[in-house]
Amino acid sequence: MRVDEYAAHDAVGLRDLLRAGDVSEAEVEAAAREAIGAVDGTLNALAMPLFDAPLDHAADGPFAGVPFLIKNSGPVAEGVPFTMGSDLFEGAVAPCDLEIMRRFRAAGLATLGVTNVPEMVISFATESRRHGITRNPWDPERGAGGSSGGSAALVAAGCVPVAHGNDGAGSIRIPASCCGLVGLKPSRGRTPAGPHETELLFGLAYEFALARTVRDVAQVLDAVEGAGVGDKVMAIPPARPFADEVGAPPPVLRVALATAAFSGVPVDPECAQAAQAVAAHLSSTGHQVGEASPAIDADLVREVYDSITLVALAGVPEIAPVTPGPDTAEGTTLAAFERAHTLTAVEIGRGFRAFHAVARSAALFFEDFDLLVTPTLAHPPWEHGRLEYDRPGRSMGSWIDAIFEYGPFTAPFNIGGQPAISVPTGQSADGLPIGVQIVAAHGREDLLLRIAAELEEALPWAGRRPRVHAAA
């Protein structure tokens, strides 16, 4: 199988070729390895060399033999080293599979390697002192987004059709926007959190994947959905497979368009125009579209991330194999640890109250609307170094301000628990992808997938190819 043939297929397409016997799993694996080797010297999207052989996976799963990559976001797969982009985890090895990884294996996905992340997986730019800069295949001088930037870059470059990602404030949707992909953050409780925790980041983070096509997103979701044993929240089970939503006509929907950031930070006109174009298309197909925005208090969103996420980081210095210090951790990481250890019980309590207030505001909005359309990011992909994660003397507050200037639209729905998808319908004047975020009420991934598939047909992105591509 030639690399150009391989890279032309999404996961469903490769799966169908494998099932028909048109190609062997070994041929597909060889093409994936060649594809990754062709571009990773430019993109720097792998966190470590590829495995000698794919991780064990089911031979009869729905994606048996389809190449896959996992994110370097912690202990994901049993026996696989991880660093979370930091020297602090030198020598760390995952003691067991995450439940989501167990489901990836059961689906038959053939994991070949581990993708880059920013240090501690808390940036919207995949840049770290340990692993360097991951470059955007559309323009190597621009960022691939974060924190799932390594996965996004390699999917966009045709190296694998789908790759693992997770999302604590936008970390699936933002790389999807930067790299021209489809990125779904599922509903809270749609995908499992265990076994290490009953919820990730106290409910702010979600496990899933990035892909190039809506049908891949739908079918991978079918393969991994459902809360795990002991999870605190379960999403309502789907009425039918998510794959059946792709191509199904949606009902007439009440759609809100919001192009102004909830915080009031500036939004690039090209990003606003991309969201407006999606809203215009939905209006032209009969949906009820108007401008409206949820009553999101941006100061409360900031308070959540300045308290609750830091509680989750507070224990890291005690469990990391290496002692934190200026030589072993970056500026923002050290600021986060310092801030975490000075939080008072009163501040933590305020953070949880802010969490509930934002979650309630987000949920109430979907009593009046079925969908919300926004830009995914406030800007097209930024140049490398703009977020300055390793800046000496960085405060946690200044860090939160920086990432939410770039990505102000995504985090409220991590707090609220609603499903949100970024679709690459827009393109800047200089050819960079621009994602549009669509949000639905909790449990309504079915609506998102129907609308995303409609947009994929009407405003197609499949014909676009980045400058750095395995088949180039």
C-alpha positions in Angstrom: 0.0 0.0 0.0 1.5 3.3 -1.1 1.6 6.2 1.4 -0.6 8.4 -0.8 -3.2 5.6 -1.0 -3.1 5.1 2.8 -3.3 8.9 3.6 -6.4 9.3 1.3 -8.5 7.1 3.6 -10.1 7.9 6.9 -10.4 5.2 9.7 -13.7 3.9 8.3 -12.2 3.6 4.8 -9.1 1.8 6.1 -11.3 -0.5 8.2 -13.4 -1.4 5.1 -10.3 -2.2 3.0 -8.9 -4.4 5.8 -12.2 -6.2 6.2 -12.5 -6.8 2.5 -9.0 -8.3 2.4 -7.8 -5.6 -0.1 -4.9 -4.8 2.2 -3.3 -6.5 5.1 -2.8 -5.1 8.6 1.0 -5.3 8.0 0.7 -3.3 4.8 -1.4 -0.6 6.5 1.0 -0.5 9.5 4.0 -0.1 7.1 2.3 2.8 5.3 1.6 4.5 8.6 5.2 4.2 9.7 6.4 5.5 6.4 3.9 8.4 6.6 5.0 9.4 10.1 8.7 9.1 9.2 8.1 11.4 6.2 6.8 14.4 8.2 7.8 14.1 11.9 11.2 15.6 11.3 9.4 18.8 10.4 6.4 18.6 12.7 8.1 17.2 15.9 4.8 15.7 16.9 6.0 12.4 18.5 7.0 12.4 22.1 9.2 9.3 21.7 10.2 6.8 19.0 7.4 4.6 17.6 6.9 1.3 19.2 8.6 -1.7 17.6 5.1 -3.3 17.2 1.6 -2.0 17.8 0.2 -2.3 21.3 -2.1 -5.3 21.8 -5.5 -4.8 20.3 -8.6 -6.9 19.4 -8.5 -8.6 16.1 -12.3 -8.5 15.8 -12.9 -4.9 16.9 -14.7 -2.4 14.6 -11.4 -0.7 13.7 -9.2 -3.8 13.8 -5.7 -2.9 12.4 -6.4 0.9 11.9 -3.3 2.9 13.0 -3.7 5.0 16.1 -1.6 7.2 18.4 -2.1 8.0 22.1 -1.4 11.4 23.8 1.4 11.8 26.3 -1.0 13.1 28.9 -0.2 10.8 31.7 -0.4 7.0 32.5 -2.6 6.0 29.5 -1.4 2.5 28.4 0.0 -0.2 30.6 3.8 -0.4 30.3 4.2 2.7 28.2 6.4 5.5 29.4 4.9 8.9 29.8 6.3 12.4 30.6 3.4 14.8 30.4 5.9 16.9 28.5 8.0 17.4 31.6 11.4 16.3 33.0 9.5 15.8 36.3 8.3 12.4 35.0 11.6 11.1 33.8 11.4 7.3 34.0 7.6 7.1 34.7 5.7 4.1 33.2 1.9 3.6 33.2 1.0 0.8 35.7 -2.3 0.0 33.9 -4.6 1.0 31.1 -7.0 3.9 31.4 -10.5 2.6 30.8 -10.6 4.7 27.6 -7.4 2.9 26.5 -9.0 -0.5 27.2 -11.8 0.5 24.9 -9.4 1.8 22.2 -7.8 -1.6 22.3 -11.1 -3.4 22.2 -12.1 -1.4 19.2 -9.0 -2.9 17.4 -7.1 0.4 17.1 -3.4 -0.4 16.5 -1.4 2.1 18.7 1.9 2.8 17.2 3.2 5.6 19.4 2.8 8.6 21.7 2.2 12.2 20.7 3.6 15.5 22.1 1.9 17.7 24.7 2.9 20.9 26.5 4.4 20.5 30.0 1.7 19.3 32.4 -0.8 19.3 29.5 -2.1 22.7 30.5 -1.5 24.9 27.4 -3.2 25.8 24.2 0.3 25.6 22.5 2.2 22.3 22.2 5.6 23.7 23.2 7.8 22.3 25.9 11.3 22.5 27.1 11.6 18.7 27.1 10.1 17.9 23.7 10.4 21.2 21.8 7.8 22.8 19.5 5.2 20.9 17.6 4.6 22.6 14.3 1.4 23.1 12.4 1.4 21.1 9.1 -0.5 24.0 7.4 2.3 26.4 8.3 5.3 25.2 10.4 5.8 28.7 11.7 2.4 28.4 13.5 1.3 26.4 16.5 -0.7 23.2 16.3 -2.8 24.2 19.3 -2.8 22.4 22.6 -2.8 20.4 24.6 -3.5 17.6 22.0 -1.3 19.3 19.4 0.9 16.3 18.6 -2.1 14.1 17.9 -3.7 16.9 15.8 -0.6 17.6 13.7 -0.1 13.9 12.7 -3.8 13.3 11.9 -3.9 16.5 9.8 -0.7 15.4 8.0 -2.2 12.1 6.9 -0.1 9.9 9.2 -3.0 8.3 11.1 -6.7 8.8 10.5 -7.6 9.2 14.2 -5.6 9.8 17.4 -6.3 10.1 21.1 -6.9 13.5 22.7 -8.4 14.9 25.9 -10.0 18.2 26.7 -9.8 20.1 30.0 -10.5 23.6 28.7 -10.5 23.1 24.9 -7.6 20.8 24.3 -9.4 18.7 21.7 -11.3 21.5 20.0 -8.5 24.0 19.8 -5.9 21.7 18.1 -8.7 20.6 15.8 -9.3 24.3 14.9 -5.6 24.9 14.3 -5.0 21.8 12.2 -8.2 21.6 10.2 -9.8 18.6 12.0 -13.0 17.5 13.5 -12.7 17.6 17.3 -15.5 16.5 19.7 -15.5 17.1 23.4 -18.2 14.6 24.6 -20.8 15.2 27.2 -19.7 14.8 30.8 -20.1 11.0 31.5 -20.2 10.0 27.8 -16.6 8.5 27.9 -15.0 6.9 31.0 -12.7 8.5 33.4 -11.2 5.6 35.4 -9.5 3.8 36.8 -7.3 6.3 38.6 -10.1 8.8 39.2 -13.9 8.8 39.2 -13.8 12.1 37.2 -11.0 13.9 35.5 -10.0 17.3 36.9 -13.1 17.2 39.1 -15.3 17.0 36.0 -13.5 19.5 33.8 -11.6 17.0 31.6 -12.9 14.5 29.0 -11.2 11.7 27.0 -11.8 11.1 23.3 -10.1 11.6 20.0 -9.4 13.8 16.9 -10.2 12.8 13.3 -10.5 14.2 9.8 -14.1 13.1 9.1 -17.4 13.3 11.0 -18.1 9.6 10.3 -14.9 8.6 12.1 -15.8 10.7 15.1 -19.2 9.1 15.2 -18.0 5.5 14.9 -15.1 5.9 17.3 -17.6 7.4 19.8 -19.8 4.3 19.3 -16.8 2.1 20.1 -15.8 3.9 23.4 -18.9 5.6 24.8 -20.4 4.8 28.2 -19.4 5.7 31.7 -17.0 3.4 33.4 -17.4 1.5 36.7 -17.6 4.0 39.6 -17.8 7.1 37.4 -19.8 9.8 39.1 -21.7 11.0 36.1 -23.3 9.0 33.2 -24.6 10.6 30.0 -28.0 9.3 28.8 -27.3 6.4 26.5 -27.9 7.2 22.8 -31.2 6.1 21.3 -29.3 4.5 18.4 -25.7 4.3 17.2 -24.0 7.6 16.7 -22.9 6.4 13.2 -26.6 6.4 12.2 -26.8 10.2 12.9 -24.3 10.9 10.1 -26.3 11.8 7.1 -29.6 11.7 9.0 -31.7 14.9 8.4 -31.9 17.0 11.6 -35.1 18.5 12.8 -35.7 22.2 12.6 -33.4 23.5 15.4 -33.2 26.7 17.4 -29.7 28.0 16.8 -27.9 30.8 18.6 -24.9 32.6 17.1 -22.4 34.2 19.4 -19.2 35.8 17.8 -18.3 38.0 20.7 -16.2 36.4 23.5 -18.0 36.0 26.8 -15.0 37.8 28.4 -15.0 40.7 25.9 -11.5 39.9 24.6 -11.0 40.8 20.9 -12.1 38.2 18.3 -10.3 38.2 14.9 -12.8 39.1 12.1 -11.9 36.0 10.1 -12.9 33.8 13.1 -16.2 35.6 13.6 -16.9 35.4 9.8 -16.4 31.6 9.9 -19.0 31.2 12.6 -21.4 33.6 10.8 -21.0 31.5 7.6 -22.0 28.4 9.5 -25.0 30.2 11.0 -26.0 31.5 7.5 -25.9 28.0 6.1 -28.1 26.7 8.9 -30.6 29.5 8.3 -30.7 28.7 4.6 -31.6 25.1 5.3 -34.6 26.1 7.5 -33.2 26.3 11.0 -34.3 29.1 13.3 -31.1 31.2 13.7 -30.6 34.3 15.8 -27.9 36.1 17.7 -27.8 35.1 21.4 -25.2 34.2 24.0 -25.3 32.3 27.3 -24.9 34.4 30.4 -21.4 33.2 31.1 -19.5 35.2 33.8 -15.9 35.1 32.5 -14.6 36.1 35.9 -16.2 32.9 37.4 -14.7 30.8 34.6 -11.3 32.2 35.5 -11.9 31.5 39.2 -12.7 27.9 38.4 -9.4 27.4 36.6 -7.5 29.4 39.2 -8.6 27.1 42.0 -10.1 23.7 41.1 -7.6 22.8 38.4 -4.8 23.7 40.8 -6.2 21.4 43.4 -5.5 18.6 41.0 -1.9 19.7 40.5 -1.2 20.2 44.2 -0.1 16.6 44.8 2.2 16.3 41.7 5.4 17.4 43.4 5.0 14.5 45.9 4.4 11.8 43.2 6.7 13.0 40.4 9.9 11.0 40.1 11.9 14.3 39.9 11.9 17.2 42.3 10.4 20.4 40.8 12.8 23.4 40.4 13.9 25.8 37.7 16.1 23.2 36.1 13.4 20.5 35.9 10.1 22.5 35.4 9.0 25.4 33.3 7.9 28.8 34.7 4.1 28.3 34.5 4.4 24.8 36.1 6.4 26.2 39.0 3.8 29.1 39.4 1.0 26.5 39.3 2.6 24.4 42.1 3.3 27.5 44.2 -0.3 28.8 43.8 -1.7 25.3 44.5 0.1 25.1 47.8 -1.1 28.5 48.9 -4.8 28.0 48.1 -7.0 28.3 51.2 -10.1 26.2 51.9 -12.2 29.4 51.4 -10.7 29.9 47.9 -11.3 26.3 46.9 -14.9 26.6 48.1 -15.3 29.7 46.0 -14.0 27.8 43.1 -16.6 25.1 43.4 -19.3 27.7 43.8 -18.1 29.3 40.6 -18.1 25.9 38.9 -21.8 25.4 39.8 -22.7 28.9 38.8 -21.2 28.6 35.3 -22.5 25.1 34.8 -26.0 26.3 35.7 -25.8 29.3 33.3 -24.6 27.1 30.5 -27.3 24.5 31.1 -30.1 27.1 31.3 -29.2 28.4 27.8 -30.1 25.1 26.2 -33.6 25.3 27.6 -34.2 28.0 24.9 -31.8 26.9 22.2 -30.8 23.5 20.7 -27.4 24.7 19.4 -24.9 27.4 20.0 -22.5 28.4 17.2 -19.2 30.3 18.1 -15.7 30.5 16.8 -13.5 27.8 18.3 -10.6 30.3 18.8 -10.5 34.0 18.9 -7.6 34.0 16.4 -6.2 31.8 13.6 -3.3 29.7 14.7 -0.8 31.8 16.6 3.0 31.9 16.0 5.2 29.8 18.2 6.1 31.3 21.6 3.1 33.7 21.9 1.9 32.0 25.1 5.3 32.0 26.9 4.7 29.0 29.1 8.3 29.1 30.3 8.5 32.8 31.1 10.4 33.4 34.3 8.2 34.9 37.1 5.0 33.9 35.4 2.0 34.1 37.7 -0.9 31.6 37.4 -3.3 34.5 36.9 -1.3 35.9 34.0 -1.2 32.4 32.4 -4.9 32.0 32.6 -5.4 35.4 31.0 -3.1 34.5 28.2 -4.7 31.2 27.2 -8.2 32.7 27.5 -7.3 35.6 25.3 -6.5 33.0 22.6 -9.3 30.5 23.4 -12.2 32.3 25.2 -15.0 30.2 23.8 -14.3 26.6 24.9 -13.8 26.3 28.7 -17.4 27.2 29.8 -18.6 24.0 28.3 -16.0 21.9 30.1 -17.5 23.4 33.2 -21.1 22.9 32.0 -20.6 19.4 30.7 -22.2 20.0 27.3 -20.9 18.3 24.2 -19.1 20.6 21.8 -17.5 20.0 18.4 -15.1 22.0 16.3 -15.5 21.7 12.6 -13.0 23.1 10.1 -15.4 25.0 7.9 -13.3 28.3 7.8 -10.1 29.3 6.2 -8.0 32.5 6.7 -6.9 34.7 3.8 -3.4 33.1 4.1 -4.8 29.5 4.0 -4.9 28.6 7.7 -7.7 26.5 9.1 -10.4 28.2 11.2 -12.6 26.0 13.3 -16.2 26.7 14.3 -17.5 25.4 17.6 -21.1 24.0 17.9 -22.4 23.2 21.3 -25.6 21.3 22.3 -27.3 20.4 25.5 -25.9 17.6 27.7 -26.2 14.2 26.0 -27.1 15.6 22.6 -24.1 14.5 20.6 -26.6 13.1 18.1 -27.5 16.7 17.1 -23.9 17.8 16.8 -23.1 14.8 14.6 -26.1 15.4 12.3 -25.2 19.1 11.9 -21.5 18.5 11.5 -22.2 15.9 8.8 -24.4 18.4 7.0 -21.7 21.0 7.1 -19.1 18.5 5.9 -21.3 18.0 2.9 -22.2 21.6 2.2 -19.0 23.4 3.3 -16.5 20.6 2.5 -13.0 20.5 4.0 -11.9 17.1 2.7 -10.2 18.5 -0.4 -7.9 20.8 1.6 -4.4 19.5 2.2 -1.8 21.1 4.5 1.6 22.1 3.2 3.3 19.3 5.2 1.6 16.0 4.3 2.6 12.4 4.2 1.5 12.1 0.6 3.2 15.3 -0.6 
